[in-house]
Amino acid sequence: MNLKRLPLLLLPVLLAACGNYVVEGGSDDTANAGLSGGGGNTGNSNGTGMGPSNPALVAVAVTRAQQDVLWDEYWANHPVGGSSSSGGGDDLNPDDLFLRVSDLGASCDSPSTDLTCGGHWQFSVALPPALQQVGVYNLDSPELTAYSYMNETGDQNSPDPEDCPWGGGTIGSGTLEILSIDDTEVRFRIEVTGGAFFSTNPNGEYVAPRCPSAP
């Protein structure tokens, strides 16, 4: 992972927006149940398709406790004086559930996706236990914004593989719909409607297998 970019993962905590979450009736729409990503409509500002329609896309569902273990292992192998960016602390619920997805893939073996130049992105939403049920939730509600974020890269500017625009922060307005959730996987749909700061969007339907208890 590019360590100079890592602090941007903390932006959602600083930029948390106000709002209220809503719980609505669930959906039985699981037409893409066998796919890592459903038939979303994602692309950059030039209309280049990427994201849910890519069969290589992978989403995962990992608890805060599992995510913290992954970060501890990461920093043990990259000793630069860092700490878990998932945010440790006695007041945080280890059962919070992170839904992570990226056009480069998400893994239960890594706490984050290392984004390379070229218009790539990752998206993570942290669900508190009260929201881990079928329903529709506002992405800009304080229950979701505190530990949810999106990052993206731009086109490469030079032969240097890390010479490209890179940024991240809160996701913006929109909805997260939990279509189904059980002990093995989470099926969900993302619709971002106000992510004006990003040139790509993660809109689409996903199936996120739950990570094993010992990542």
C-alpha atoms as one frame of an Amber mdcrd trajectory, in Angstrom:
protein
   0.000   0.000   0.000   1.194   3.536  -0.709   1.752   4.796   2.838   1.676
   8.455   1.857  -1.931   7.950   0.748  -3.078   6.017   3.822  -4.041   9.022
   5.986  -6.841   9.805   3.536  -8.667   6.780   4.914  -9.266   8.860   8.025
 -11.112  11.627   6.157 -14.584  10.127   6.675 -14.172  10.523  10.440 -13.386
  14.230   9.988 -16.031  14.884   7.340 -18.959  12.992   8.869 -22.209  14.557
   7.692 -25.560  14.950   9.399 -28.693  13.047   8.508 -31.018  10.265   9.551
 -31.006   6.669   8.512 -34.196   5.082   7.355 -35.268   1.484   7.391 -37.645
   0.432   4.650 -39.056  -2.826   3.424 -36.478  -5.240   2.082 -36.177  -6.501
  -1.476 -36.312 -10.021  -2.802 -34.448  -9.017  -5.945 -31.549 -11.479  -6.071
 -31.272 -11.942  -9.798 -27.494 -11.550  -9.603 -27.063 -13.892  -6.645 -24.311
 -15.914  -8.287 -22.186 -12.903  -9.270 -19.496 -11.051  -7.352 -21.034  -7.830
  -8.656 -24.407  -7.321 -10.237 -25.149  -5.473 -13.425 -24.417  -2.001 -12.132
 -24.035   1.110 -14.237 -20.648   2.409 -13.209 -18.174   4.447 -15.182 -15.889
   7.440 -15.131 -16.666  10.884 -16.467 -15.713   9.743 -19.959 -18.269   6.963
 -19.927 -15.745   4.134 -19.603 -17.448   1.212 -17.905 -15.894  -0.244 -14.778
 -17.140  -1.687 -11.530 -20.075  -4.039 -10.927 -20.285  -5.208 -14.554 -16.704
  -6.474 -14.296 -16.846 -10.207 -13.420 -13.501  -9.908 -11.620 -14.992  -7.540
  -9.052 -14.994  -8.900  -5.519 -16.754  -7.623  -2.409 -16.231  -8.858   1.139
 -17.967  -8.385   4.489 -15.614  -8.136   7.466 -16.272  -7.221  11.091 -14.397
  -4.437  12.846 -12.667  -7.035  15.027 -11.477  -8.904  11.912 -10.463  -5.661
  10.212  -8.405  -4.603  13.232  -6.551  -7.920  13.154  -5.758  -7.361   9.473
  -4.412  -3.873  10.190  -2.321  -5.167  13.107  -0.813  -7.786  10.804  -0.223
  -5.190   8.101   1.631  -2.807  10.410   3.625  -5.676  11.906   4.968  -6.324
   8.408   5.328  -2.612   7.551   6.828  -1.055  10.707   6.584   2.681  10.114
   5.014   3.697  13.394   1.470   3.490  12.041  -1.641   2.134  13.649  -4.926
   0.605  12.596  -6.798   3.040  10.336 -10.059   1.218  11.014 -10.006   3.084
  14.303  -9.350   1.169  17.495 -10.807   2.152  20.834 -12.861   0.686  23.631
 -15.954   2.633  22.544 -16.066   1.033  19.080 -18.191  -2.046  18.510 -16.163
  -5.052  17.309 -19.333  -6.343  15.608 -19.580  -3.389  13.214 -19.647  -4.837
   9.707 -17.553  -3.357   6.884 -18.876  -3.930   3.358 -15.831  -3.448   1.122
 -15.733  -3.467  -2.675 -13.267  -2.342  -5.351 -12.893  -2.611  -9.106  -9.489
  -4.204  -8.318 -11.023  -6.663  -5.876 -11.359  -6.870  -2.097  -9.832  -9.587
   0.058 -10.247 -11.102   3.506  -6.434 -11.267   3.660  -5.899  -7.508   3.387
  -7.400  -4.545   5.297  -7.599  -2.410   2.156  -7.102  -2.552  -1.608  -3.851
  -1.046  -2.907  -5.114   1.219  -5.681  -2.843   1.705  -8.673  -3.045   4.566
 -11.148  -5.601   4.349 -13.914  -9.030   5.292 -12.612  -9.404   2.622  -9.907
 -11.518   2.853  -6.770 -12.514   1.241  -3.513 -15.594   1.719  -1.396 -16.249
   0.762   2.214 -19.401   1.151   4.306 -19.392   0.346   8.029 -22.715  -0.982
   9.325 -23.410  -0.888  13.076 -25.249  -3.969  14.385 -28.607  -2.128  14.428
 -28.418  -1.692  10.644 -27.319  -5.233   9.837 -30.745  -6.192   8.526 -32.710
  -5.978   5.309 -33.644  -2.378   4.574 -32.651   0.859   2.862 -30.285   3.295
   4.589 -29.079   6.803   3.761 -25.364   6.901   2.951 -25.028  10.382   4.460
 -26.555   9.426   7.808 -24.177   9.833  10.776 -24.592   6.131  11.562 -22.822
   5.338   8.269 -20.534   8.273   7.518 -18.269   8.010  10.563 -16.300   5.002
   9.267 -17.325   4.788   5.616 -15.269   6.119   2.728 -14.397   5.956  -0.942
 -10.979   6.363  -2.612 -10.046   6.648  -6.289  -7.046   7.220  -8.543  -6.739
   9.110 -11.816  -4.779   8.525 -14.993  -1.026   8.074 -14.762   0.869  11.306
 -15.557   4.379   9.973 -16.170   6.423   6.751 -16.252   6.366   6.823 -12.449
   3.673   4.226 -11.588   2.541   6.305  -8.598   2.345   9.636 -10.429  -1.393
  10.203 -10.669  -4.182  12.057  -8.879  -5.422  10.220  -5.781  -8.031  11.187
  -3.247 -10.717   9.997  -0.936 -13.261  10.965   1.652 -16.906  10.625   2.538
 -19.068   8.912  -0.054 -21.802  11.516  -0.469 -25.549  11.161  -0.575 -27.390
   8.094  -1.803 -28.641   4.804  -0.449 -27.382   1.430   0.697 -29.986  -1.303
   0.335 -29.394  -4.569   2.178 -31.143  -7.161   0.035 -30.312 -10.150   2.228
 -27.913 -10.889   5.056 -26.987 -14.098   6.850 -23.993 -15.863   8.369 -22.373
 -16.550   4.995 -22.875 -13.445   2.821 -24.424 -10.016   2.424 -26.267  -9.012
  -0.754 -26.533  -5.266  -1.158 -27.134  -2.491  -3.649 -25.360   0.864  -3.718
 -26.761   3.997  -5.343 -24.623   7.105  -4.923 -26.462  10.231  -6.023 -24.326
  13.033  -4.603 -20.682  11.979  -4.887 -19.673  15.099  -6.795 -16.033  14.852
  -5.750 -15.495  11.497  -7.496 -15.197  10.845 -11.223 -16.190   7.193 -10.781
 -19.083   5.687  -8.884 -19.691   2.290  -7.283 -23.377   2.005  -8.148 -24.599
  -1.542  -8.550 -25.543  -4.747  -6.781 -23.000  -6.866  -4.926 -22.619 -10.159
  -3.118 -20.104  -9.953  -0.267 -19.042 -13.261   1.303 -18.383 -12.962   5.026
 -14.747 -13.274   5.983 -13.840 -16.223   8.233 -13.579 -15.544  11.938  -9.789
 -15.797  11.808  -8.663 -13.703   8.811
